[in-house]
Amino acid sequence: YVYFVYGMHHMLNVVTEPEGTPGAVLIRALEPVEGIQLMKKRRKTQDIKNLINSPGKLTQALGITIEDNGADLAGSHLWVEEGRGEKFDIVSTGRIGIKVGKNLKLRFYIKGDEHVSRKY
């Protein structure tokens, strides 16, 4: 689902549980692989490291808006692809941008990835 916060940013969440059961993951960042020139144009920047390294930047770069709320990630213009079998070291840290629950280790990223906004 997609929602609008602070009167300026769209946030993208991927629902992880069946209907009626709460559970979703906020997509905080991605590594740009395709469509980089269009992302740079949408974000009005040439800085690839900061292109999609926060939830608001990500949705802006990908052109995701409230109109995408409810999109089927298995058959729409938005999709999640299966991994290619690469092995990664995953880092788990406290959450950022919140007050309650910030010490919970529920923020995950690939160790050493240059597209992460805050590394711990």
NORMOHU-V61225 format. One record per pair of residues at least 24 apart in sequence whose ideal C-beta (glycine too) atoms are under 6 Angstrom apart, sorted by the first residue. I is the first residue (numbers start at 1). J is the second residue. If there is no record, write none. Layout:
# NORMOHU-V61225
((I,J) (I,J))
This chain:
# NORMOHU-V61225
((1,69) (2,66) (2,68) (2,69) (4,66) (9,56) (10,59) (10,64) (10,65) (11,55) (12,59) (12,64) (28,55) (29,53) (29,115) (31,115) (49,114) (53,115) (53,117) (54,117) (93,120))
